Amino acid sequence: MSEGIFKDGDLIRVVASEGILIASGGAASLLQTAHPQVGQGVYDHSYTAADPMGRLRHTMGWVYTVVCGRRSEAEQVSALVRRMHDQVTGPGYYANDPQLQVWVSATLFAVAAQTYQYVFKRTFTEAELEEYYQQSKIFATILGCPEDELPADYPAFREYYAKMVNSLEISDASRAVADQVLYPKLPFFLTPGLALIRLLTAGLMPAPIREQYGWAWSRGRARRFRLLMNAIALVYPRLPRRVRFLPRDVYLRSTRTMLTKMTDARPRTVIRSTG
């Protein structure tokens, strides 16, 4: 059995294994689509509106496989993602553009690190942030992005991220995608939790991006966000690991099943005897 790209003690695996990060997925997703080219590509080609749970399953399956799966699995599923992205092209954008890959990778790192520190009441040291950032480059490089396109180290990342957050101009397509993400068509019994997801998403979003999306943010809303995060921090870390890691295990198993079915479905060459 081939080993994974990362080990159990690596920070990227420690952070990504926590199921609570799925709740912050909206913030990462809408940070990505705040980039007008990413937003247009998702608006034109994504099935977010029609099948939000399917998109979540595929996205998280890829993340968990890259971080927690075997290397061969990570490379196989990433090759599938890259081939799908080959089809995501339009006026002024293509999904495999290294600049867009760098931005998507940056959002995955920034939101995950922010959420983990909120929930576990832990402040990463500069050395830990450097380690985690270097590991998070995999989200771009495994999809074909040259490593030298990414900020070289954590201080360079901070400079890049601040510049992007303060310079991006959100498009109408980006706002339309935000509506699809925050107001999805879900079974009625899942809708009560969406208000909390919207609050969490707005609270984790950098202020310049939140303002461009047009989300109201008052002192009362900020207070409710802090109360929500404090409640999560009080309860979630005390849950058994098997419960906290359950989403990882479920999505990883689902992705492995898909890869196995694809392998079994490939035509095999039959060598016939001529004797």
Secondary structure, 3 states (H helix, E strand, C coil): CCCCCCCCCCHHHHHHCCHHHHHHHHHHHHHHCCCHHHHHHHHHHCCCCCCHHHHHHHHHHHHHHHHHCCHHHHHHHHHHHHHHHHCCEECCEECCCHHHHHHHHHHHHHHHHHHHHHHHCCCCCHHHHHHHHHHHCHHHHCCCCCHHHCCCCHHHHHHHHHHHHHHCCCCHHHHHHHHHHHCCCCCHHHHHHHHHHHHHHHHHCCHHHHHHHCCCCCHHHHHHHHHHHHHHHHHHHHCCHHHHCHHHHHHHHHHHHHHHHHHHHCCCCCCCCCC
